[in-house]
Amino acid sequence: MTARENFFKGFVKDNPLFVQVLGTCPALAITQTLENAIGMGVALLFVCVFSNLLVSLVTFKPKIRALVMPVRIPVYIVLIASLVVIVEMVMNAFVPVLFKTLGVFIPLIVVNCIIFGRAEAYAGDHKPVESMIDGAGMAIGYTLAIMIISLVREILGAGTITIWGTLQLDLNFIYDFLGTEPIGMFLQPVGAFFTFGFILAVIAAMENQKKAKATNAVAKEGVK
Amino acid sequence: MGLIAIAFTAFFIQNVLLTQFLGICSFIGIGKKRSSALGMGVAVVVVIILAGMVTWAIYNYVMIPLEIEYLKTIVFILVIAALVQMMETIIKKFSPSLYKALGIYLPLITTNCAVLGVALTNVEEGYTFAEMLVYSAFIPLGYLFVMYIFAIIREKLDLNPVPKAFQGTPIAMVVAAILAIIFSRFGGLI
């Protein structure tokens, strides 16, 4: 696999959220605004890249690997948790408002299945640089996925797109033009479940169509 | 806040699955069958109560005097992992039949965000011991309750014609959304 494929596989093909359905908790909980999704994504990107780097460093050399492997779960947990503490401190210092909004979900990056999954499935037996590329690709894929969910929820629920702080697009004129109002429900937990369910259904429908086309093609080949 | 109010809020209004979104992974993965939902739910109740007590004690009697509160994420997750491991060993030794019922769920609980989430909420809200105990008991009971209802609905769903694209997780999310609508109305009661 080339470095390029390695990086982009997390975007669509192996998307952590939409294809592997990992890390659903923050994806549902904090996607009320695009800003939250971006903040969460950046925090996750940092943790994912460096946890993959550290994990692959401690399992890279055969000698250290023999030492680490039997107790790898606690070792990984300590490494990941240390990175999360760094993220917590940095966010608390520089973006306190966002840190407060994301609340318990920043410390909960420790138990995010994506981080652990990548450590276990990839970084444990790949070279450091490859692991970092894999971590970055997966985290960016996840960020894009939660950005899609938050865009749907924010546009339908509040009629705005909050990019960062006061940088906000107001789309309420569309609702005024149509003579309706945004559907507040989409900012509630209900909206999170609905949006996620429907996006998964759209993806499944697309997959089904692709599969049907493929089988049709095969059937036609058979007729010839 | 009175203890009853804390219990009611934890069980209904801030239901861990439907409004706080903690432990959704296990909700989707394991809430397919009643028996496994029950097993996982009971295991979560036991672990959260134990983990809540231990982490609360460590935070208040060790970490605050030493002024290392900022390390709570690391310390809590290690405590939870150790606790789950210990429980697994003890149950395996003393009650093989219970181990058979709960054993497979125990390793999954370490990474269940509800456990760490409750431990962190307990100390962030500054609960007293009694408040902490009530909160840590009713949050997982709410989890068990919703998980069980969800499993019943999903068992019935398997027998019904669901559009092809919605089969599996998508329809489960729609069911969860409808449950969330019901639970969001409990907020008006207090």
Interface residues (C-beta under 8 A of the other chain):
Chain A: V21 L22 G23 T24 C25 P26 L28 A29 I73 P74 I77 V78 A81 S82 V84 V85 E88 M89 V104 P107 L108 V110 V111 N112 C113 F116 Q188 P189 V190 G191 A192 F193 F194 F196 G197 F198 L200 A201 V202 A204 A205 N208
Chain B: L18 T19 Q20 F21 L22 G23 I24 C25 I28 Y70 L71 K72 T73 I74 I77 L78 A81 T110 T111 N112 C113 L116 G117 L120 T121 E124 P163 K164 A165 F166 Q167 G168 T169 P170 I171 A172 M173 V174 A176 A177 A180 I181 S184
